Amino acid sequence: MKKLVLLLLFVLTISSCSKPIPIDKLSYVGEWQSKEMYLLILADGTVAYQRLQNGGTTSINGPLKEFVGDDFVVGLAFLTTTFMVSEAPHQIDDRWIMVVDDVRLTKNQD
């Protein structure tokens, strides 16, 4: 019973840690992809990330903690990852582009 209570508290803590995306960063919201990277940023601050690199896969799912300039930090407490954004979301013709961790991503159109 104690394990169940602790698990529920952990889940509630994680879900309550995400902050909605600030209005000036709403262009980050969406589903971004390249051949080797997938990045989903929801308006409520939830982030899902997967990258194929060097024969392995890295995945991160967690709350967006903050923006530092164009970069953003995902995670809890001391377990965080900073995503380096060298090109903030911008439109070229009818496509949205962003460069994260040196990977050019395209926003999926709904």
N, CA, C and O atoms as a printed pandas DataFrame, in Angstrom:
     atom_number atom_name residue_name chain_id  residue_number  x_coord  y_coord  z_coord
0              1         N          MET        A               1    0.819   -1.192    0.000
1              2        CA          MET        A               1    0.000    0.000    0.000
2              3         C          MET        A               1    0.863    1.256    0.000
3              4         O          MET        A               1    0.546    2.230   -0.683
4              5         N          LYS        A               2    1.965    1.235    0.773
5              6        CA          LYS        A               2    2.853    2.395    0.821
6              7         C          LYS        A               2    3.447    2.687   -0.552
7              8         O          LYS        A               2    3.579    3.848   -0.940
8              9         N          LYS        A               3    3.805    1.633   -1.291
9             10        CA          LYS        A               3    4.379    1.828   -2.625
10            11         C          LYS        A               3    3.379    2.499   -3.556
11            12         O          LYS        A               3    3.745    3.366   -4.350
12            13         N          LEU        A               4    2.127    2.100   -3.457
13            14        CA          LEU        A               4    1.094    2.690   -4.302
14            15         C          LEU        A               4    0.922    4.172   -3.979
15            16         O          LEU        A               4    0.809    4.997   -4.885
16            17         N          VAL        A               5    0.901    4.507   -2.703
17            18        CA          VAL        A               5    0.755    5.903   -2.286
18            19         C          VAL        A               5    1.950    6.719   -2.770
19            20         O          VAL        A               5    1.774    7.829   -3.271
20            21         N          LEU        A               6    3.163    6.184   -2.626
21            22        CA          LEU        A               6    4.356    6.887   -3.088
22            23         C          LEU        A               6    4.339    7.080   -4.596
23            24         O          LEU        A               6    4.711    8.142   -5.097
24            25         N          LEU        A               7    3.910    6.061   -5.312
25            26        CA          LEU        A               7    3.820    6.163   -6.766
26            27         C          LEU        A               7    2.824    7.246   -7.177
27            28         O          LEU        A               7    3.105    8.040   -8.075
28            29         N          LEU        A               8    1.663    7.281   -6.523
29            30        CA          LEU        A               8    0.668    8.309   -6.827
30            31         C          LEU        A               8    1.200    9.708   -6.527
31            32         O          LEU        A               8    0.979   10.634   -7.307
32            33         N          LEU        A               9    1.896    9.868   -5.411
33            34        CA          LEU        A               9    2.486   11.162   -5.073
34            35         C          LEU        A               9    3.521   11.580   -6.104
35            36         O          LEU        A               9    3.587   12.750   -6.481
36            37         N          PHE        A              10    4.332   10.629   -6.562
37            38        CA          PHE        A              10    5.352   10.911   -7.574
38            39         C          PHE        A              10    4.703   11.373   -8.879
39            40         O          PHE        A              10    5.136   12.362   -9.471
40            41         N          VAL        A              11    3.679   10.669   -9.323
41            42        CA          VAL        A              11    2.988   11.027  -10.566
42            43         C          VAL        A              11    2.348   12.408  -10.441
43            44         O          VAL        A              11    2.433   13.212  -11.368
44            45         N          LEU        A              12    1.716   12.688   -9.318
45            46        CA          LEU        A              12    1.107   14.006   -9.109
46            47         C          LEU        A              12    2.158   15.105   -9.087
47            48         O          LEU        A              12    1.925   16.195   -9.610
48            49         N          THR        A              13    3.310   14.832   -8.489
49            50        CA          THR        A              13    4.389   15.812   -8.441
50            51         C          THR        A              13    4.901   16.125   -9.837
51            52         O          THR        A              13    5.086   17.291  -10.185
52            53         N          ILE        A              14    5.128   15.100  -10.630
53            54        CA          ILE        A              14    5.625   15.295  -11.990
54            55         C          ILE        A              14    4.622   16.085  -12.824
55            56         O          ILE        A              14    4.993   17.027  -13.525
56            57         N          SER        A              15    3.368   15.703  -12.745
57            58        CA          SER        A              15    2.367   16.373  -13.582
58            59         C          SER        A              15    2.130   17.812  -13.160
59            60         O          SER        A              15    1.715   18.635  -13.976
60            61         N          SER        A              16    2.385   18.125  -11.910
61            62        CA          SER        A              16    2.164   19.493  -11.447
62            63         C          SER        A              16    3.372   20.392  -11.682
63            64         O          SER        A              16    3.288   21.596  -11.443
64            65         N          CYS        A              17    4.490   19.843  -12.143
65            66        CA          CYS        A              17    5.708   20.622  -12.324
66            67         C          CYS        A              17    5.782   21.341  -13.657
67            68         O          CYS        A              17    6.523   22.316  -13.784
68            69         N          SER        A              18    5.047   20.898  -14.639
69            70        CA          SER        A              18    5.138   21.569  -15.928
70            71         C          SER        A              18    4.401   22.894  -15.861
71            72         O          SER        A              18    3.369   23.027  -15.204
72            73         N          LYS        A              19    4.966   23.872  -16.566
73            74        CA          LYS        A              19    4.367   25.200  -16.627
74            75         C          LYS        A              19    3.918   25.437  -18.058
75            76         O          LYS        A              19    4.595   25.018  -18.997
76            77         N          PRO        A              20    2.793   26.098  -18.232
77            78        CA          PRO        A              20    2.360   26.390  -19.609
78            79         C          PRO        A              20    3.431   27.194  -20.355
79            80         O          PRO        A              20    4.174   27.972  -19.756
80            81         N          ILE        A              21    3.491   26.992  -21.650
81            82        CA          ILE        A              21    4.459   27.709  -22.486
82            83         C          ILE        A              21    4.109   29.205  -22.476
83            84         O          ILE        A              21    2.952   29.571  -22.680
84            85         N          PRO        A              22    5.105   30.066  -22.240
85            86        CA          PRO        A              22    4.838   31.513  -22.268
86            87         C          PRO        A              22    4.329   31.954  -23.641
87            88         O          PRO        A              22    4.657   31.347  -24.660
88            89         N          ILE        A              23    3.541   32.993  -23.651
89            90        CA          ILE        A              23    2.938   33.497  -24.891
90            91         C          ILE        A              23    3.995   33.796  -25.953
91            92         O          ILE        A              23    3.783   33.511  -27.131
92            93         N          ASP        A              24    5.140   34.371  -25.543
93            94        CA          ASP        A              24    6.166   34.729  -26.528
94            95         C          ASP        A              24    6.935   33.527  -27.060
95            96         O          ASP        A              24    7.780   33.679  -27.942
96            97         N          LYS        A              25    6.655   32.321  -26.532
97            98        CA          LYS        A              25    7.327   31.099  -26.993
98            99         C          LYS        A              25    6.340   30.088  -27.582
99           100         O          LYS        A              25    6.698   28.927  -27.778
100          101         N          LEU        A              26    5.111   30.506  -27.866
101          102        CA          LEU        A              26    4.108   29.572  -28.384
102          103         C          LEU        A              26    4.490   28.964  -29.732
103          104         O          LEU        A              26    3.951   27.921  -30.104
104          105         N          SER        A              27    5.397   29.583  -30.464
105          106        CA          SER        A              27    5.827   29.001  -31.746
106          107         C          SER        A              27    6.591   27.690  -31.544
107          108         O          SER        A              27    6.751   26.924  -32.495
108          109         N          TYR        A              28    7.063   27.418  -30.326
109          110        CA          TYR        A              28    7.740   26.158  -30.020
110          111         C          TYR        A              28    6.761   24.992  -29.933
111          112         O          TYR        A              28    7.152   23.842  -30.130
112          113         N          VAL        A              29    5.505   25.273  -29.641
113          114        CA          VAL        A              29    4.499   24.228  -29.440
114          115         C          VAL        A              29    4.240   23.495  -30.749
115          116         O          VAL        A              29    4.023   24.107  -31.794
116          117         N          GLY        A              30    4.270   22.176  -30.664
117          118        CA          GLY        A              30    3.970   21.363  -31.835
118          119         C          GLY        A              30    4.810   20.103  -31.874
119          120         O          GLY        A              30    5.561   19.796  -30.948
120          121         N          GLU        A              31    4.662   19.397  -32.958
121          122        CA          GLU        A              31    5.372   18.141  -33.201
122          123         C          GLU        A              31    6.449   18.410  -34.246
123          124         O          GLU        A              31    6.152   18.733  -35.396
124          125         N          TRP        A              32    7.704   18.271  -33.825
125          126        CA          TRP        A              32    8.864   18.577  -34.663
126          127         C          TRP        A              32    9.596   17.288  -34.997
127          128         O          TRP        A              32    9.704   16.400  -34.151
128          129         N          GLN        A              33   10.107   17.173  -36.242
129          130        CA          GLN        A              33   10.765   15.937  -36.643
130          131         C          GLN        A              33   11.886   16.159  -37.638
131          132         O          GLN        A              33   11.905   17.131  -38.392
132          133         N          SER        A              34   12.819   15.221  -37.610
133          134        CA          SER        A              34   13.807   15.019  -38.663
134          135         C          SER        A              34   13.958   13.505  -38.768
135          136         O          SER        A              34   13.233   12.765  -38.102
136          137         N          LYS        A              35   14.882   13.043  -39.587
137          138        CA          LYS        A              35   15.086   11.590  -39.695
138          139         C          LYS        A              35   15.577   10.988  -38.395
139          140         O          LYS        A              35   15.242    9.847  -38.079
140          141         N          GLU        A              36   16.378   11.747  -37.623
141          142        CA          GLU        A              36   16.965   11.185  -36.411
142          143         C          GLU        A              36   16.405   11.731  -35.100
143          144         O          GLU        A              36   16.800   11.273  -34.028
144          145         N          MET        A              37   15.486   12.707  -35.165
145          146        CA          MET        A              37   14.973   13.304  -33.940
146          147         C          MET        A              37   13.471   13.535  -34.019
147          148         O          MET        A              37   12.929   13.894  -35.064
148          149         N          TYR        A              38   12.810   13.317  -32.874
149          150        CA          TYR        A              38   11.390   13.612  -32.697
150          151         C          TYR        A              38   11.259   14.457  -31.436
151          152         O          TYR        A              38   11.828   14.113  -30.400
152          153         N          LEU        A              39   10.515   15.557  -31.512
153          154        CA          LEU        A              39   10.337   16.451  -30.375
154          155         C          LEU        A              39    8.892   16.933  -30.363
155          156         O          LEU        A              39    8.417   17.541  -31.322
156          157         N          LEU        A              40    8.202   16.651  -29.260
157          158        CA          LEU        A              40    6.827   17.087  -29.085
158          159         C          LEU        A              40    6.786   18.041  -27.900
159          160         O          LEU        A              40    7.176   17.683  -26.788
160          161         N          ILE        A              41    6.313   19.253  -28.145
161          162        CA          ILE        A              41    6.168   20.250  -27.088
162          163         C          ILE        A              41    4.696   20.644  -27.043
163          164         O          ILE        A              41    4.154   21.163  -28.019
164          165         N          LEU        A              42    4.054   20.394  -25.899
165          166        CA          LEU        A              42    2.652   20.731  -25.744
166          167         C          LEU        A              42    2.503   22.077  -25.038
167          168         O          LEU        A              42    3.400   22.505  -24.312
168          169         N          ALA        A              43    1.381   22.732  -25.252
169          170        CA          ALA        A              43    1.138   24.051  -24.669
170          171         C          ALA        A              43    1.145   24.023  -23.144
171          172         O          ALA        A              43    1.415   25.044  -22.512
172          173         N          ASP        A              44    0.851   22.866  -22.543
173          174        CA          ASP        A              44    0.850   22.772  -21.079
174          175         C          ASP        A              44    2.253   22.609  -20.493
175          176         O          ASP        A              44    2.412   22.545  -19.274
176          177         N          GLY        A              45    3.281   22.540  -21.364
177          178        CA          GLY        A              45    4.657   22.415  -20.903
178          179         C          GLY        A              45    5.192   20.997  -20.880
179          180         O          GLY        A              45    6.304   20.777  -20.401
180          181         N          THR        A              46    4.450   20.042  -21.374
181          182        CA          THR        A              46    4.904   18.656  -21.460
182          183         C          THR        A              46    5.795   18.497  -22.684
183          184         O          THR        A              46    5.480   19.003  -23.762
184          185         N          VAL        A              47    6.924   17.782  -22.511
185          186        CA          VAL        A              47    7.871   17.567  -23.611
186          187         C          VAL        A              47    8.173   16.080  -23.746
187          188         O          VAL        A              47    8.419   15.398  -22.751
188          189         N          ALA        A              48    8.152   15.579  -24.980
189          190        CA          ALA        A              48    8.571   14.214  -25.306
190          191         C          ALA        A              48    9.635   14.319  -26.389
191          192         O          ALA        A              48    9.454   15.022  -27.383
192          193         N          TYR        A              49   10.747   13.613  -26.190
193          194        CA          TYR        A              49   11.904   13.725  -27.088
194          195         C          TYR        A              49   12.476   12.343  -27.333
195          196         O          TYR        A              49   12.555   11.519  -26.421
196          197         N          GLN        A              50   12.873   12.095  -28.572
197          198        CA          GLN        A              50   13.577   10.861  -28.906
198          199         C          GLN        A              50   14.596   11.177  -29.997
199          200         O          GLN        A              50   14.295   11.877  -30.963
200          201         N          ARG        A              51   15.814   10.645  -29.824
201          202        CA          ARG        A              51   16.852   10.865  -30.824
202          203         C          ARG        A              51   17.609    9.570  -31.076
203          204         O          ARG        A              51   18.009    8.871  -30.145
204          205         N          LEU        A              52   17.796    9.266  -32.356
205          206        CA          LEU        A              52   18.615    8.135  -32.778
206          207         C          LEU        A              52   19.997    8.680  -33.110
207          208         O          LEU        A              52   20.135    9.582  -33.936
208          209         N          GLN        A              53   21.028    8.124  -32.456
209          210        CA          GLN        A              53   22.380    8.627  -32.673
210          211         C          GLN        A              53   23.395    7.563  -32.266
211          212         O          GLN        A              53   23.265    6.935  -31.215
212          213         N          ASN        A              54   24.400    7.369  -33.106
213          214        CA          ASN        A              54   25.479    6.424  -32.819
214          215         C          ASN        A              54   24.965    5.026  -32.480
215          216         O          ASN        A              54   25.496    4.368  -31.585
216          217         N          GLY        A              55   23.945    4.578  -33.187
217          218        CA          GLY        A              55   23.424    3.224  -32.992
218          219         C          GLY        A              55   22.548    3.062  -31.768
219          220         O          GLY        A              55   22.157    1.938  -31.452
220          221         N          GLY        A              56   22.225    4.137  -31.066
221          222        CA          GLY        A              56   21.386    4.048  -29.874
222          223         C          GLY        A              56   20.274    5.074  -29.902
223          224         O          GLY        A              56   20.213    5.933  -30.781
224          225         N          THR        A              57   19.397    4.966  -28.917
225          226        CA          THR        A              57   18.267    5.880  -28.804
226          227         C          THR        A              57   18.296    6.568  -27.453
227          228         O          THR        A              57   18.522    5.932  -26.424
228          229         N          THR        A              58   18.068    7.865  -27.465
229          230        CA          THR        A              58   17.925    8.640  -26.240
230          231         C          THR        A              58   16.501    9.160  -26.192
231          232         O          THR        A              58   16.009    9.722  -27.170
232          233         N          SER        A              59   15.836    8.976  -25.059
233          234        CA          SER        A              59   14.466    9.454  -24.893
234          235         C          SER        A              59   14.348   10.250  -23.604
235          236         O          SER        A              59   14.954    9.909  -22.588
236          237         N          ILE        A              60   13.561   11.309  -23.662
237          238        CA          ILE        A              60   13.282   12.112  -22.478
238          239         C          ILE        A              60   11.812   12.497  -22.541
239          240         O          ILE        A              60   11.322   12.951  -23.575
240          241         N          ASN        A              61   11.120   12.313  -21.436
241          242        CA          ASN        A              61    9.737   12.749  -21.294
242          243         C          ASN        A              61    9.640   13.464  -19.963
243          244         O          ASN        A              61    9.952   12.886  -18.921
244          245         N          GLY        A              62    9.209   14.722  -19.987
245          246        CA          GLY        A              62    9.111   15.444  -18.731
246          247         C          GLY        A              62    8.562   16.836  -18.915
247          248         O          GLY        A              62    8.193   17.237  -20.020
248          249         N          PRO        A              63    8.511   17.572  -17.814
249          250        CA          PRO        A              63    7.996   18.932  -17.873
250          251         C          PRO        A              63    9.055   19.919  -18.344
251          252         O          PRO        A              63   10.240   19.752  -18.053
252          253         N          LEU        A              64    8.635   20.924  -19.057
253          254        CA          LEU        A              64    9.521   22.014  -19.440
254          255         C          LEU        A              64    9.665   22.917  -18.220
255          256         O          LEU        A              64    8.676   23.450  -17.715
256          257         N          LYS        A              65   10.899   23.086  -17.748
257          258        CA          LYS        A              65   11.132   23.900  -16.547
258          259         C          LYS        A              65   11.205   25.382  -16.861
259          260         O          LYS        A              65   10.597   26.206  -16.177
260          261         N          GLU        A              66   11.970   25.717  -17.920
261          262        CA          GLU        A              66   12.166   27.131  -18.223
262          263         C          GLU        A              66   12.796   27.310  -19.596
263          264         O          GLU        A              66   13.349   26.380  -20.182
264          265         N          PHE        A              67   12.693   28.537  -20.085
265          266        CA          PHE        A              67   13.414   28.956  -21.276
266          267         C          PHE        A              67   14.587   29.799  -20.818
267          268         O          PHE        A              67   14.460   30.606  -19.897
268          269         N          VAL        A              68   15.728   29.612  -21.461
269          270        CA          VAL        A              68   16.907   30.441  -21.220
270          271         C          VAL        A              68   17.277   30.998  -22.588
271          272         O          VAL        A              68   17.969   30.341  -23.366
272          273         N          GLY        A              69   16.821   32.197  -22.876
273          274        CA          GLY        A              69   16.939   32.724  -24.230
274          275         C          GLY        A              69   16.064   31.884  -25.134
275          276         O          GLY        A              69   14.875   31.712  -24.868
276          277         N          ASP        A              70   16.652   31.350  -26.216
277          278        CA          ASP        A              70   15.910   30.463  -27.111
278          279         C          ASP        A              70   15.976   29.005  -26.651
279          280         O          ASP        A              70   15.149   28.191  -27.062
280          281         N          ASP        A              71   16.953   28.669  -25.801
281          282        CA          ASP        A              71   17.112   27.303  -25.301
282          283         C          ASP        A              71   16.018   26.990  -24.287
283          284         O          ASP        A              71   15.405   27.897  -23.724
284          285         N          PHE        A              72   15.774   25.692  -24.056
285          286        CA          PHE        A              72   14.798   25.317  -23.039
286          287         C          PHE        A              72   15.309   24.130  -22.224
287          288         O          PHE        A              72   16.062   23.288  -22.714
288          289         N          VAL        A              73   14.874   24.094  -20.967
289          290        CA          VAL        A              73   15.314   23.093  -19.999
290          291         C          VAL        A              73   14.125   22.198  -19.661
291          292         O          VAL        A              73   13.034   22.678  -19.354
292          293         N          VAL        A              74   14.363   20.874  -19.725
293          294        CA          VAL        A              74   13.321   19.888  -19.449
294          295         C          VAL        A              74   13.784   18.994  -18.315
295          296         O          VAL        A              74   14.946   18.589  -18.287
296          297         N          GLY        A              75   12.895   18.676  -17.373
297          298        CA          GLY        A              75   13.213   17.742  -16.313
298          299         C          GLY        A              75   12.722   18.199  -14.960
299          300         O          GLY        A              75   11.958   19.156  -14.836
300          301         N          LEU        A              76   13.188   17.479  -13.940
301          302        CA          LEU        A              76   12.814   17.746  -12.559
302          303         C          LEU        A              76   14.053   17.890  -11.691
303          304         O          LEU        A              76   15.034   17.168  -11.868
304          305         N          ALA        A              77   14.001   18.820  -10.760
305          306        CA          ALA        A              77   15.072   19.026   -9.778
306          307         C          ALA        A              77   16.432   19.060  -10.480
307          308         O          ALA        A              77   16.664   19.898  -11.352
308          309         N          PHE        A              78   17.330   18.146  -10.098
309          310        CA          PHE        A              78   18.676   18.113  -10.679
310          311         C          PHE        A              78   18.767   17.213  -11.908
311          312         O          PHE        A              78   19.824   17.141  -12.534
312          313         N          LEU        A              79   17.696   16.534  -12.262
313          314        CA          LEU        A              79   17.674   15.675  -13.448
314          315         C          LEU        A              79   17.079   16.451  -14.617
315          316         O          LEU        A              79   15.907   16.288  -14.956
316          317         N          THR        A              80   17.907   17.296  -15.227
317          318        CA          THR        A              80   17.431   18.140  -16.311
318          319         C          THR        A              80   18.303   17.994  -17.548
319          320         O          THR        A              80   19.447   17.544  -17.479
320          321         N          THR        A              81   17.739   18.381  -18.666
321          322        CA          THR        A              81   18.455   18.433  -19.932
322          323         C          THR        A              81   18.172   19.777  -20.574
323          324         O          THR        A              81   17.024   20.218  -20.627
324          325         N          THR        A              82   19.215   20.427  -21.060
325          326        CA          THR        A              82   19.050   21.686  -21.773
326          327         C          THR        A              82   19.117   21.420  -23.263
327          328         O          THR        A              82   20.077   20.826  -23.754
328          329         N          PHE        A              83   18.103   21.857  -23.977
329          330        CA          PHE        A              83   18.056   21.741  -25.428
330          331         C          PHE        A              83   18.572   23.050  -26.009
331          332         O          PHE        A              83   17.993   24.113  -25.782
332          333         N          MET        A              84   19.657   22.966  -26.756
333          334        CA          MET        A              84   20.297   24.144  -27.333
334          335         C          MET        A              84   19.630   24.470  -28.674
335          336         O          MET        A              84   19.674   23.674  -29.612
336          337         N          VAL        A              85   19.024   25.632  -28.746
337          338        CA          VAL        A              85   18.295   26.058  -29.938
338          339         C          VAL        A              85   19.128   27.112  -30.662
339          340         O          VAL        A              85   19.226   28.255  -30.213
340          341         N          SER        A              86   19.728   26.715  -31.789
341          342        CA          SER        A              86   20.552   27.665  -32.549
342          343         C          SER        A              86   19.722   28.456  -33.559
343          344         O          SER        A              86   20.143   29.522  -34.009
344          345         N          GLU        A              87   18.547   27.941  -33.915
345          346        CA          GLU        A              87   17.593   28.682  -34.745
346          347         C          GLU        A              87   16.220   28.490  -34.128
347          348         O          GLU        A              87   15.654   27.397  -34.169
348          349         N          ALA        A              88   15.692   29.560  -33.557
349          350        CA          ALA        A              88   14.351   29.510  -32.967
350          351         C          ALA        A              88   13.326   29.217  -34.060
351          352         O          ALA        A              88   13.614   29.406  -35.242
352          353         N          PRO        A              89   12.139   28.760  -33.679
353          354        CA          PRO        A              89   11.122   28.476  -34.686
354          355         C          PRO        A              89   10.871   29.683  -35.590
355          356         O          PRO        A              89   10.670   30.806  -35.129
356          357         N          HIS        A              90   10.890   29.406  -36.894
357          358        CA          HIS        A              90   10.630   30.450  -37.877
358          359         C          HIS        A              90   10.025   29.799  -39.121
359          360         O          HIS        A              90   10.195   28.606  -39.371
360          361         N          GLN        A              91    9.331   30.607  -39.872
361          362        CA          GLN        A              91    8.649   30.097  -41.048
362          363         C          GLN        A              91    9.448   30.387  -42.310
363          364         O          GLN        A              91    9.931   31.500  -42.516
364          365         N          ILE        A              92    9.579   29.362  -43.153
365          366        CA          ILE        A              92   10.158   29.494  -44.480
366          367         C          ILE        A              92    9.097   28.977  -45.441
367          368         O          ILE        A              92    8.746   27.798  -45.426
368          369         N          ASP        A              93    8.593   29.878  -46.273
369          370        CA          ASP        A              93    7.444   29.578  -47.129
370          371         C          ASP        A              93    6.285   29.139  -46.228
371          372         O          ASP        A              93    5.835   29.921  -45.390
372          373         N          ASP        A              94    5.799   27.919  -46.382
373          374        CA          ASP        A              94    4.677   27.459  -45.558
374          375         C          ASP        A              94    5.115   26.442  -44.496
375          376         O          ASP        A              94    4.268   25.776  -43.902
376          377         N          ARG        A              95    6.428   26.314  -44.250
377          378        CA          ARG        A              95    6.944   25.325  -43.293
378          379         C          ARG        A              95    7.613   26.008  -42.118
379          380         O          ARG        A              95    8.299   27.018  -42.278
380          381         N          TRP        A              96    7.406   25.446  -40.931
381          382        CA          TRP        A              96    8.077   25.933  -39.733
382          383         C          TRP        A              96    9.346   25.118  -39.519
383          384         O          TRP        A              96    9.329   23.892  -39.620
384          385         N          ILE        A              97   10.450   25.808  -39.223
385          386        CA          ILE        A              97   11.766   25.193  -39.039
386          387         C          ILE        A              97   12.310   25.615  -37.675
387          388         O          ILE        A              97   12.061   26.729  -37.215
388          389         N          MET        A              98   13.056   24.711  -37.032
389          390        CA          MET        A              98   13.777   25.015  -35.801
390          391         C          MET        A              98   15.021   24.132  -35.777
391          392         O          MET        A              98   14.966   22.981  -36.212
392          393         N          VAL        A              99   16.137   24.650  -35.278
393          394        CA          VAL        A              99   17.349   23.853  -35.152
394          395         C          VAL        A              99   17.634   23.659  -33.661
395          396         O          VAL        A              99   17.875   24.618  -32.928
396          397         N          VAL        A             100   17.602   22.382  -33.230
397          398        CA          VAL        A             100   17.806   22.014  -31.832
398          399         C          VAL        A             100   18.962   21.030  -31.765
399          400         O          VAL        A             100   18.972   20.020  -32.468
400          401         N          ASP        A             101   19.939   21.332  -30.910
401          402        CA          ASP        A             101   21.112   20.458  -30.760
402          403         C          ASP        A             101   21.722   20.113  -32.121
403          404         O          ASP        A             101   22.088   18.967  -32.381
404          405         N          ASP        A             102   21.824   21.125  -32.977
405          406        CA          ASP        A             102   22.421   21.018  -34.315
406          407         C          ASP        A             102   21.638   20.134  -35.284
407          408         O          ASP        A             102   22.188   19.679  -36.287
408          409         N          VAL        A             103   20.372   19.890  -34.998
409          410        CA          VAL        A             103   19.516   19.106  -35.894
410          411         C          VAL        A             103   18.393   20.020  -36.386
411          412         O          VAL        A             103   17.697   20.657  -35.596
412          413         N          ARG        A             104   18.234   20.068  -37.709
413          414        CA          ARG        A             104   17.183   20.888  -38.339
414          415         C          ARG        A             104   15.873   20.103  -38.281
415          416         O          ARG        A             104   15.763   19.016  -38.848
416          417         N          LEU        A             105   14.882   20.669  -37.588
417          418        CA          LEU        A             105   13.584   20.033  -37.414
418          419         C          LEU        A             105   12.513   20.789  -38.197
419          420         O          LEU        A             105   12.590   22.007  -38.353
420          421         N          THR        A             106   11.522   20.060  -38.685
421          422        CA          THR        A             106   10.383   20.638  -39.369
422          423         C          THR        A             106    9.134   20.332  -38.555
423          424         O          THR        A             106    8.935   19.208  -38.095
424          425         N          LYS        A             107    8.305   21.342  -38.388
425          426        CA          LYS        A             107    7.057   21.170  -37.633
426          427         C          LYS        A             107    6.035   20.466  -38.498
427          428         O          LYS        A             107    5.788   20.853  -39.640
428          429         N          ASN        A             108    5.433   19.405  -37.925
429          430        CA          ASN        A             108    4.356   18.702  -38.646
430          431         C          ASN        A             108    3.132   19.590  -38.706
431          432         O          ASN        A             108    2.740   20.185  -37.702
432          433         N          GLN        A             109    2.539   19.680  -39.853
433          434        CA          GLN        A             109    1.322   20.469  -40.038
434          435         C          GLN        A             109    0.118   19.591  -39.745
435          436         O          GLN        A             109    0.040   18.460  -40.224
436          437         N          ASP        A             110   -0.802   20.095  -38.978
437          438        CA          ASP        A             110   -2.003   19.326  -38.642
438          439         C          ASP        A             110   -3.012   19.315  -39.738
439          440         O          ASP        A             110   -4.073   18.707  -39.595
